[in-house]
Structure formats: C-alpha cells, structure tokens
Amino acid sequence: MREGFIFNHDKCVSCNACSAACIMENGWSLQVRSIFTFNKEAESILPVINMSLACNHCETAACMKGCPSSAYHRDEATGAVLIDEEKCIGCRYCLWNCPYDAPKFDKDKRIITKCNLCYTGFADFLQPSCSTACPTGALSFGSLSDKAKGWFYPWFPDKNLEPAIEFTSFNNNPPLRIIPGDASPKNISVRKGQKKNIAPELSLIIFSFLATISVSIIATSFLKGLYPEDYVFVPLLVATGIASFLHLGKKFRSWRSLTNLTNSPLSREIASFILFAVISGLTVILRLPGLLIASAITGLIFLLLIDSVYLFSDKRKSVLLHPGQTFISALMIVSFLSGILLPFLFIASVKAGLIVYQQIFNNLTKYHTNLRFMRIAFLIIPAISFILHNAHPENIIVIIFLIGELFDRILFYIDFNPVNIKSLIEEQLNNSGC
C-alpha cells in the first residue's frame, strides 16, 4: 500500500512545529515545509484554515521528469522523490514544473532543496520529523486509503500527478469551501494580486532576446543570399552564450544540462543552442551556402524549443499564445529586415491583437498597462515607416523596432505564471463564489 502524508486541517493550529522540526532535522537555512493560512486577517465571515504542505512525492513527479541535469531520483525504499545536490545546476526549472511549491531555491548554496522524508539511506526509514513533531495530530505519515487519489480540495492543483497526500478533514462533509456561498462579496475584505517581480528572470529575458536576434540575422541573411558580418554576429553569439549561464546557480555544472534530453524540454533547448552556435559560427567564418541553410533551419528549431519550455511541454504552464514568443518574434524581425511588407503587417496585426487580448484578460495587466501601450506604440512607428519607406528602414527605426520586441519578451515573462498552489489559494480567496 502506498504511503504518504495525511493531513486534517480541523486539527491544525498553525503552530509551525512541523516546519521547525523539518529545518532542525535537516540543518536547512530555509523553510521547506510551507504553512498556508486561509483568511489570515481573521475576517468574521470566513473560516480561518491552516494547511501544512511540503513535497507530495508524486507518482508522476513533474520535477523529476523535467530536470535537465537528472538531479532527481526516486528512492526505492520509501518512494520519496529526492534531489542529488551534487547534480543540481540551480536552473530552477522544477520551480515552474511543480504546482505544489515544493522545491525551494537555496540562495546560499545556489541549488534546490526539498523535502526528503527525513530519509538518509543509511538506516531504516523512520517517520518524518514534521509528522512526529505535530502536537495536535493534524499531520501524520502512513498508508494512504484507496480514496486518497480522488479526495482533494477543489482548488488543489493537478491531481493527475498522483500526489502522495490524503486529506481527512472533510470525511463525510462536503469539500472545503473557503468562502461561504451565501456570503456577500462586499462584506469580504480579501488580498489583491501583487505585482510580479521579474528580476530573477532577467538573464532569461536577455538570453532569449539575443537568441531571437541571432536566429533572425541568420534567417535574414539566408533570404537575401548574404552572410552576416563576423565582427557583429560572433560577439552577439558569444553574448547569447554568456547570458545562458547567468541563470544557473552552479555554472560550472552546466554540462549536466544535457543529461536528460529524452524528457526535459530545457535540456533539448540547451542542446539545440549549442548546435545552432556551432553551425552558425562556422557559417560566418567559412561562408558556405550549405552551412547557411543548416544554420537557418537549426536556428528556427532552436527557437521552437525555447518556446516549448514555456508553452507546450506542460499543461500547468499558463501561456498558450503570446506576442513575446521567440518564434513569432523572429518571423516578424526577419520580414522587417528583409523588407517583406505583407508578412510583416500580418504578424504585426497578430501581435497587436494578442497584446490587446493580454491587456483585457490577464489578471496582472493592471500593473503593466503603460508598458503594453508603449509596446504597441513601438510597433506602430516601425509599421508606418515600413509602409512609407518600404525596404529601407532607418537605423533609428530599427532600434525602435527591436526595443519593441524586447518589450514583448519582458511582457512574456510577466504573463508567464505556471500553476502554483500559492496563486490558487490567492484566487480562492479573491473569488467569493467558489
């Protein structure tokens, strides 16, 4: 019978004993077990509910499947999903993949840390310290019942991962409703969404933007039957490569990112960049037609693989179609630099429509309205210039155009919000009808 955490929110008083025991047992400097509290402000119309959650050691572990460095593995003795600190490159991709906010980035060690069920591998498995420290019996560890797979809170994300956790709070009662159905929204004071901080993604923005420019230059050169100038393209390619390292916590382990090509979209993206860099570098040096064709093809594949990391690899990713996707941006840049008007106007119209769509339907747009308006302006100006001057854009127009594309990429990371239990809890609190 499968084992996992068993939690009863009726007994949890948010004393944090489980979290403290977890930290002391493992000597961690950060909180690996999270304590979520519904209605922290103790509004009288709402119940105050606490939930203790760490890694659920899922049967289908998204963190393990997507890890580019193969740092995760499952322990046969306990079923625990463990991470090898010597293999972790600190890319933080698992933070996007896990909907339960289980992996934590240790800023001191520059690697990922997560619940390991307090199992060392050198002795018989004992109860995790968090469960033994719980004074009220709200958290325990043991055999999960047959109904565990189907009994979750309505807002609990991605049950298809088969998390090893069972909630016993509702037993024969209806599933938990955080806000009563007959409550009046005007009487409920709830927290509002917060502005997203994209500073941690700055290196990814730079890398993906420079990658888009690099591929666009190669593709434009192919269409024009020319070769990029090596004194421009080679430094650009080097800068792109350097930017790809900046996001890693352990840069000297970056070679490990190629060890999971079968399962990890990020691993395939990195491999495709290396291939593109080698072929395109040889293209500008040797100036062979066959290499120019090969570099253009591998470059476009590279951009598709970049987009797959965010869009296609996982249903928990929140962005399906966005004007800041690298492949869409590259097509527009190529049409602009090549002087091909109709494709440019078509893609520009699609981008403008998507920007308006994001402004209307994205919950975070209220913080970034000005940036979206600026992006549209930086799209209209080059379009007018292109129509009036056709295939001869001035340098200042090219700069304005590329700045607009950079805005698109920044907005992409603003709008990219993988499903996470924190955001779902926030949404539950902000929707009175749920």
N, C-alpha and C positions, 0 to 999 in steps of 0.2 A: 504494500500500500504506500502511496506517495506521501511524503512528509513535507510540512511547510509551516508558516506562521499562521496562528489562529488569533483573531482579534475581535474583541467585544467592546464597542465604543460606549456602551452603557456603563462600563466599569472604569473607563479611562478618565483620570482627573488632570492630565497634562502636568504631572509632577516631574517629567523628564528623567526619571530614574533609568529608563531603558536606554536613552541616549547617552547619559553619563557613564553607565556600565559599559556600553559599546566602546566609548572613547578610551576609558581606562584599561579595558581588557586588551585593546589593540595598540595602545600608545599613539593614537591619532591626534593630529592637531586641528582637525576639523570635524564637524558634525555629520556623520554618515547616515545616522537614522534621523529622519525628519519627523517632527510633531506638527501636524496640521490642525489648526483650530478654526472651526466654523463659528462665525459671529463673535470675533474677539472683543468687539465693543459691547457685548452682552445686551444687545437690544432686547427689550422685554417681549417683543412679539416673536422672536426667533429662539430656537433652542441653541444652547452652547454645546458644541460637539467636538470632541478631540479624536484624532486618529494618528497612530504611530505607524510609520511606514519606512521600510528600507528596501533592499533588493528583494524581489519576489522569486528570484532564481527560476525564471520561466522555463517551461518545457521547450518552447521555441524562443530562444534568447536572441533578441534583436541586437543586443550589444555584441554578443559573440559572433554572430553571423556577419555583421558589417565591419568589424575591426580590421583595418588594413594590415596591421602588424601581427595578427594572430596571437594577441596577448591574452585573450580569454580562452578558458577551457572549462570543462565540466568535471568535477571530482566524482569519481565512480562510487566512492564510499558514501557520500552524503547527498549527491545530486546538486551540490552547490555550484553556481557559476562563479568561478574565481578568475582573478586577473594576475598575471605574472608581471610584477613591477619591473623586471629586467628586460621585458619585451615591449612594454608600453612606450610609445613615442610621444604621448601627450598631445595628440591631434584633436581630442575632444569630440570626435565623430560619434562616439557612443552616447554622449550627452544629447545629441539630436535624435538618436535612434530609440533611446529608452523613454517610454511615455510615463514612467513612474518616478522620474527624478532620482534614480538610484545611484548612478556613477557620479562621483564628485571629483572636481579637479583640485588637486593639492598644489597650491601656488608655491609652496616651499620646495617640494620635491619635483614639481613640474610634470607630474604624472597623474593618472586616475586612481582613485581609491574607492572601494565599495565594500558592502557587507560580504563577509566570507563565512558566515555562520559560526565564527569563532573556532574554525577547524584548522589545526596546524598541519595535519598529515602525519604527525609523529606519535600520535596517541589515539586511543579510542575516542570516537566522537562523543562529546558531551553536549548538554543543552546550551544554546547560545546565551551569552551573558545578559542580553537585553531581556529575554523572557524570564530568566531566573531572578532578575532584579526587580521585576514589576511587582509592586506591593499590593495591588488590587486584583491581580489575576486577569487584567484586561488583555495582556499579551502573553501568549504561550506558544510552544513549538511542539508539534506532534503529527500524528496521522490525520490526513485530510479526509473528510467524508466524501461520499460519492456526489453529493450535491454541491461540493465546493466549486466545481467548474462553472456552474450555472448561476450561482448566487453572488451577485456583486451589487454594489451601489449603482444606481442608474448612471451616474457621471464617471464611474470608474473606467479608465481608458483601455482599449484594445484587449478585450478578454481572449481574443484568438491566440495571443501569445502563451496562453495557459499558465498564468502566474501561480506559483505555489503559495497561495494565501487563501484563507477561508474567513468570512465574516459571519459571526454567530449572533450579532446584535439583534437582527430582526426576527430570527426564528420563525414564529408563526405570524408575525406582524407584517404589514406592507413594507416594501423597501423604503429606506430613509428618504424623506422629503425635507430638504434643508429649510425651505421657506413654505409655510402652510399655504395650501391652495386658496383659502378664503382670506388670506392676508391682503391688506390694501397696500399697493406699491408706494403710495405717497406717504405712508406711515413708516416705511422702512428706510433706514439710513445704511447705505452699503458703500463699500470702497469702489472707486473707479479705476479703470485701467491706467497703467503707468506708461510713461514714455519709454520706449525701448532703447537700451544702450547698445550701440553697435561698435563701440570702441574695441571689444575683443575680436571683432571680425574685420578690423581694418586691414590686416595683412592679407586676408582672403579677398577683400574688395580690390586691393592693389594687384594681387596675383591674377585674379580672374579678368580684370580690366586689361592689364598688359597682355594677357594671353589672347584676349579677343582682338586687340590691336595687332599683335604679331601675326595671327592667322589671317586677319583681314588684309594685311600688307602682302602676304604671300599669295592669297587668292586674287587680289587686285593685279599683282604682277603677272600672274598666270593669264588673266583675261586680256591684259594689254600686251602680252608677249614680251615682257621685260623681266629684269631681275632686280631685286631690292639692292640698294646700296649697302655694302657690308659694314661701312662705318656708322650706319644708322641702325640696321637690323640686328647686327650681332650684339651691341650694347643693350638693345631692347630685349633681346632673348636672354641675355645674362641677368638683366634686372628682373625679368619674369621668374627665372630660376631662383634667384635670391629671395624674392618675395614668397615663393612656395615654402621656404624653410622657416620663415619668421613665425608662423602659427604653431609650430611644433614645440612642445615642452622639452623634448630631448632631440635636438637637431642632429647629433652625431649617430642617432639610431635610425635616421630617416631611411636607410636601406631596407629596414624591416617592413616598410610600407608596401613592398612588392610581394609579400609572402602570402597574400590572400586574394589573388587575382580571381579565383573562381567565385567567391561570394561577396567580396567587398567592392562597391562602386567607386569608393575613394581610391582603393588600390589600383583599379583599372584606369582611373583618371590620371594618376601619377605615372603609370607605365606609358600611357598614351602621350603625356607631355614629354617624357624622355625621348620617345620615338620621334615625335614632331621636332624637338630641339635638335636632335642629331641630323635628321634628314634636311630640315630647313637650313641648318648651319652649313652643311655640305653644299646645299643649293647655291647659297650666295657666294661661296668660295670657289666652287668648281664651275658653276654656271652651266649645268647640263639640263636640257629640256626634260629628260625623264625624271630627274630629281625634283624639278619644279612641279611637275604633275603630282608626283608622290607626296611632296610636302603639302600641297594644297589639299589633297584628299585626307592625309593623316591629320592635318590641322582641323578640318571640319569635323572629323570623327572625334578628335580631342575635345572640341567644344561641346559636342553632343554628350560626351562622357562627363564633362563638367556639369552640365545641366542635369544629368541623370543622378548625380549625387544628391541634388536638392528636390528633384521633381518626380522622377519615375521609379525610383528604387523602392519606395516605401509608402504605403497609404497613410502613414502617420505624418508625412510631410504636407504642409498646408498650402503650398503654391503649386498650382497646376499649369497656369499660363500667365506669363508676366513679361512686360516690355523690357525688363532688365536681363532676360535670359541671354546667355552668351551667343548662342547660335543665331537668334533673331537679330541681335545687335550686329553681329559680323556680317550678315546678309545686307543690312542697311548700310553699314560702313563701306562694304565693297561696292554696292551700287552707287554710293555717293562719290567715292574716289575714282570710280570708273566712268562717271558721267552718264550712267544709265538712268534716265529720268523716271520712266513709268514704274519699274520695280521699287525705286526709292520712294515715290509717292505712295505706292500701295503699302509698303512696310511701315512708312511713317504714319499713315492713316490707321493701320492696325495698332501701332504703338500708342498713338494718341487715344484711341478708343479704350485700350487696356488701362491707360493711366487714369482716364475718367472713371472706368469701372472700379479700379482700386480705391479711388477717392470716395466713391459712393458706398462701397460695400466693406472696405477694410476697417476694422474697429480702431486701428491705430492712426488712421489718416488725420484725425483732428490735430495731431501734434506735428504733422508734416505737410500741411496744405500748401504753405509757401514754397516748399521745395518742389512739390508737384507742379505748381503753377510756373515756377522757374524752368522746370524741365520742359514743359510744353512750349514756353517762350523760346527756349534754346533749340526746340525742334522746328518751330515756325520760321525763325530767322533764316536758317540754312535752306529750308524748303523754298522760301521766297527767292533767296539768292540763286538757288539752283535753277528755278524756273526762268529767272531773268537772264542769268549768265550761262545757263546750260552746263557744259562740261569744264568750265574754268573757274572753280571756286577760289576766292582769295584766301590767303593764309589765315587772316583773322576769322573768316567764316569757318574754315576747317577747325580752328581752335574752338570756336563756339560750339560747333557740331560735336566735337569729341568731349567737351565738358558736359554737354547734354547727355551723352552716352554714359559718362561717369556718374551723373546724377541717377540715371536709370539703374546702374549697378548698386549704388548706395540704397536706393529705394527697394531694390530686390531683397537686400538683407534686412531692411526694416520690415518688409512684409512677410519675410520667411519666418514662420513661427511653428515649428514642429509641435505636435500634440504632446502636452505635458500635463501631469496631474495638477500642477500649481495653477496653470491657466484655466483648467476645467473647474477647479474649486472656485476661482475668481468668477468665472462665468455663471456658476451655480448660484453664487451669492448675489450676482447682479441681475438675475432673471427671476422675477417674483412668481412667474407662472410654472416654474419647474417643480 
